[in-house]
């Protein structure tokens, strides 16, 4: 029996798919990358932007002939398109879907497959095999631990670990609270067990996830619990690196920044979205801070964490955004010179506050012009930041290969490629940077021959 999971969207979806794959393998299923060959096909969905939602509808349409030809194939829809309570309209629109799974919940599919197995048992199939499946399901792993899907076990170097599910903040543009539900923090003991189980299977870096990760523990009355969790994870033997995302300017405390500065396994890498560089737009978004407040936060981060890399998110063309207000965003990024900006054109999401109360009045071609202007600016800023690394030696955790080169990340999350004949997956290597572009760098590991000139030039096209 084989399963296939197609995932789109954020790191939380990646972690959800990993957990689901683990649960399916405990039932006796084996992963395949070919949906046509699978007995169970799962689409893990994202609806943060219309483009992602359109891709999902395309995938569902492509599955209809498969379901018609093989009716016993189980099709499951998971994630934010489903939401925490699947609407009847979704079931009517996609009758080919057998199971709807809310974000981060694998139980509906596990229960469906178990019930189907029970029906098969009544038809005298191999009862011994079914009993073994139920034993695996009932026993499960230790509380919080995760057995990686077989195709990732021993080869996955960096993994995502959810620590906060859902969100209570309700920015006007964001659909996540209505789809993932209210904030729920995982117990620290469960998270530590999860991380230890990953390390035992070869993982060397974890990224702690939350829609607002700094609010870890807020739902049970601990207003600054993330630094304590980081300190516990810093003591996990075999774990080399810890990151966390995404932060919110209102909840990034000095105590959290001090933990990043002091703990050797916590990377000097902060993801803190600004979204817009104009106070009126920020208020319309219900972000809860001002441009000057964000500016002061960036200064505070840089003073407390030397050499830190700061990443941000930007939405261009939000409801009512004027040219002058967009220019404020452009000018803020030009001033702050952040290491990376994830840029998105605003896309109205049904059910959000903005869809009900605001007008999406910026034309799409103007949104694209603004997106490209920010992208061009960041191309120059990131190029200059990376150029300063040429001639330096950086610490790279090797997480895979790309076009016959090793690929890895620095402590500040910069992408590095290098040649080396040794088996280096999962190892930390000292690499001297010999070339840089805005999105990646090329280097030479100690004791390895220098890269050939022709190959260095080819790497200019690499991006993240």
N, C-alpha and C positions, 0 to 999 in steps of 0.2 A: 504494500500500500504506500502510495506516494502523495506528498503534499507540495504545493507551490504557494508562496506568499509574494505578492507584488506590493511594494510600499512606496508611497509618495509623501512628501511633506517634511515635517520637522524631525529632530533627533528623538523626540518622545515617541513618534511613530516607529522609528527604527527599533527603539527599545521594546515597544509593545509587540512588534513582529517577532523579535527575538524570543520574548517570553512565550508567545503563542507557539512558535516553532518548537520550543523546548517541551511544552505541554503535549503537542501532537506526537512528538517522538516518544514520549512516555506511554502513549497509546499504541505504539508500534509502527507509526508512519515514518517514512524516510523522505528527506527533502529532494526535490528535483527542480532544476531551473527551467524546465519545459512545462508550461501550463497545459499543453495538449496531452501530456503524458501523465498528468496528476489525477488522483482520485478525489482530492480536496484542493480547491483553488480559493485563495483568500485575497481580496483587494483591501489593503489598509489605506484609508483615504484622508485627504486634506481638503478643506474648503476655505482656507484663509484667503485665497485669491481665486478669481473666476477661472484663470488659466488652469489651475490644478484641478478644479471641479470638472472642467471640460475634458481633461485627460481621463478622468475616472469614467465619465459617461462613454468615452471612446472605448475604453477597456471592457466595460460591461457589454457594449454592443458587440465587441469581438468575441465575447464568451457565449453569446446566444447560439451560434451554430454548434459549438462544442456541447452545450447543454442539450440541444435538440438531438444531436447524434448519439450522445451518451447520457441519458437521463439520470443515471445513478451517480454521475459526478456531482459532488457537493460544492456548491458555490456559496461563499460567505462574503459579506460586506462588513468592514470594520472601520472604526475611527470616527472622525469628525463629521463626515457626511451623514452618518447614522445618529450621532449625538447620544446623550445619556438615556434618552427614551425614543426609540425608533418611531417616527411618525407613520401613521397608516398610509399616507400618500406615497411614501417610499416603497412600501410593500406592494402597493397597487402598480406603481410605475415599473418595478423590476421583479416580475413574478418568477424570473429564472433564479433569483437569489433564495437559497434555502434557509440561511441563518443570517441575522443581523446582530453584530457585536458592537456594543458601545466602546468608546476609547478605553484602552488598557484592561479590557475584560475578555478573557479567553473562555470563561466558563460556559457561555451559551453554545459555543461550537463543541466543546468537550462533551457537554450534556447531550447535544444532538447526536454526535457520533456514538456515544455510549448507548443511547436509546436505540439507534439503528442497529448496533451490534447485538443488542438484546433481541430485537426482532429477527435478526439473522439466526440467532441461536435457536429460536423457536422453529426454524426451518432446518434444524439439524446440521448446522455447519460445525466447524471444529470448536467444541466447547472448551477444550483445554487451552487453546490459543486465546479465547475470550477471557477465561479466568485469569490468565497471565496479564492481560491488558488491564483488567479491573484491579488486580493487585498492584500493578505499577501506578495506576491512577490514585488509589486509596493511600498508598504509602507516601508517594511524593518525596521531594527533597526536604532537607532540613529547613525550618522556618526562615524564609528570606533567601535561601541559597538558590542558585540557578544553574542547571545543567545546560550548557550551550548546545544548540543544534549541531548535529554531527559534522556538517560541512564547515563550521566555524571553530570547532574544538581543536585547540593546538595551533591554530593559524591566526586567530583574532588577537591583535596586540592592543588595540584601544577600544573600549566599550562604553556605552551610555548606561547610566544607572538613574532611574527616576527617584527623586526624593520627595517631591511635592506634585500631587496630581491636582488638576483643576485650577481655577483662579477666581478670586473675589473682587478684583479691581475694576473690571468692566470699563475699559477704554471704549469710547464711542464707536471706533472703527472695528473693534475686535469681536470675532464670533466665538472665540475659545470658551469663555465662561458658560455660554448657553449650550455648547456642544460637549465640553468635558466636565461640566458641573462645578460645584464649589471646591474650595481648597481642602485637600486632605494630605497631611504629612505622614510619611512612613515612620514607624518607630526606628530609632537609631540602631538598636540591636539587629533589626531585620536588614537594614542597609549594610551594616558591617558584615553580616553573614553573607549577603549577596556579593559584596566586593571580594571577600575571602574566597568564595567559591569560584569567582571569575579568575582570580590570581592562580588558583590551583589548576586552572585549565589553560594557562599561558598568557592571560591578559596582564599587561604591564601599566596601562594607563586607563583611568576612568574619568568620565565627565558626568558630574552630578547635574540632573535636569530638574527644572521646574519652570512653569510659565513665568513666575517671579520667584526664582530660587532663593533669594534673600529672605523670603517670608517663610522659609522652612521653620516649622514649629509654632507659627503664629496661631494656628487653629486650635492648639492645645495650650495656649497661654504663654509660650516662650517666645519673646519678641526678638531674640538674637541668638538662636540655636545653631545656625549654620557654622559659626566659628568652632563650637564645641564638636560638631560632627567632623569637621575638617581635621581637628586635632586627633580624634579617635582614628580616622582613616590614615593619617600620617604614620601611625604606628603599626599598620598592617604589613607584615613581612612579605617581601616579594613584590609589593606594589611600588612602582617608581614615580608615577606622576598622577596628579589630581587636578582637574579643572572643574569649573562650575558655570552654568548659564541657565537662563538669561537673568541678569540683574535688573533692578529698577532703581532709578536715581533716589527715590524716596526712602529706600530701605537698605542702602549700602552704608553700614556703620563703620566707624573707625576701628572697632574691635574686629570686624571682618577683614578690613584692609590690613590690620596688624597680623592677623593669622596668615594671610597670603605672604606678607613680608617675612615672617618668622619661620614658617614651616617649610622645610627643604623640599618636600614632595609636592607642594602646591605651586602651580606654575604662575609666573608673572604675566598673566593674561586675563583681562577683564572684559566681559561683554555687557555693555550698558547702553541701551538704545536711547537716543534723544528724540527721534522721529521727526522733529521739525525745529527750525531755528527762529521761530517767531512766537511770542507769548500769546497772541490771540489765537493762533492755530493750535498751540498746545492746550489752551483752555477749552477750545472746541473739541479737541481729542479727549479731554478729561485726563490729562497726564498727571496733573498735580504738582508741577514744578515750573520754574521759569527758565529762560535761556541763561540768565546770569547764574541761577542756581546750578544748572548743568555745567557751566563754565567753571564755577568754583569746585564742583565735584571732581572734574578732570584734573584740576590743579592739586586737589587733596590726594587723589589717587597717585599722581606722579610723584608727589613729595614723600608719600609713605612707602611706595614700592619702586625703588630705583630700577630703571630699565624696563618698566612695564609696557606691554602692548595693550592698547585700548581699541576695542571694536565697537561699532554702533550700528543701529538700524535707522533708515530714513524712509519716510513715505512722502512722495511728491504728488502734488495735485489733489490734496485732500479738499474736502468740501469748502468752497469759498476762498481757497488759497489764491491770493493775488500775486502778481509778478514781484512786487516789493517784498511780500512775505516769503516767497520762494528765495529771493535774493538773500534774505536773512539766513536761510538754511545754508546756502552756498558760502556766504561769508563766514559763518560759524565754522564750517568744516575747513575752509582755507586757513582760518586762524588756529584751530586746535590741532590740525595735522594728525588725525587719528590713523591707526595702523590699517584699519579696514572699515568699510561702510557697506552694509547690505542694503541695496536700494530697491524699492518697490514702487510701482505706480499704484495709486489708490484704486481699489476695486470695491464697489459696494457689496456688502454681504447681507443678504436678507435676514432680518431678525435682530440686527445690531441697532444700537441707539441711533447711529448716524443714518441708517436706512429709513428710520421712522421720522426723524426730526430735522435732518439736514439734506441739502440738495447737492448731488454730485454734478457740479456745474463747470468743472475744468475739462475742456475738450481732450480727447485721447491723444491727438497729435501734440498738444501742448504738454501733456503729461510726459510723453516720450521725449520731447525736447528737454524738459527739465531733468528727466532721468539721465539722459545722455550727458548733459552739462555736469551733473554730479559725478557720473562715472568717469568722464574725462579728467575732472579735477582730482579724483582719487587715484587715477592712473598715474598722474604726475607726482602726487604726494607719496603714494606707496613705492613708486620707483625710486624716489629720493631716499626714503627710509631704508629700503633694501640695499641701495647702492652703498650706504655707509657700512654695510656688513662685509663688503669685499675686502679680503685680506685678514679678516678676523676668523678665529676658530670658535665654532658653536657646537653645542651638545645636541645631537639628533637621535631621537628614538625611531628606529626603523620599523615601519608598519606594513611594508609591502614592496612590490616591484612594479615598475611602469616602463614599458619599452626597454626591457633588459637592464634598467638601472634600479638601484635601491631608491626608495622613497621614504621620507620621514619628516618629522616636525621638530622645530626647535622648541625650547621652553616657552617662547612667546608665540608659538603656533604658526611659525613661518615654514612654508613648504620648501624642502631641500631635496635635490636629486644628486646622486653620486654613483660612480663606478667602483666596484670592489668585488673580487672573485670569491670572497669568503661568505659562508652562510651567516647572515647578520639579522635575520628576521627576529624582532623582539629585543634586540640589543641596543644599548645606547653607545653611540660612536662619536668621537671628536672629529669634526669635519671643518676643513678650512674652506671658506667661501671664495670661489674664483670668478664667479659671474653672477649677476643679479638682474632680475626684471621686476616689474611691479607686482607680479603674482607668485613668483617662485625664484629660487636661487639654485645654483649648481656649485658643487664643492668637491673637495678631494679628501678622502679619509686618510688618516695616518697610515703609511706603509702601502698605500694603493697607488698604481700608476696614474698619471694625470689623464683626464678625459680627452678624447680626440677632438680636434677643433671642429670638424664637421658636425659631431654630435652636440657640441655645446651650442652651435648656432641653431640647430634644430629645436633645442629646448626653449628658445625664445617664444615659441607658440604655446608653451604649457601654461595653464591657469589652474586656479583652485576649483 
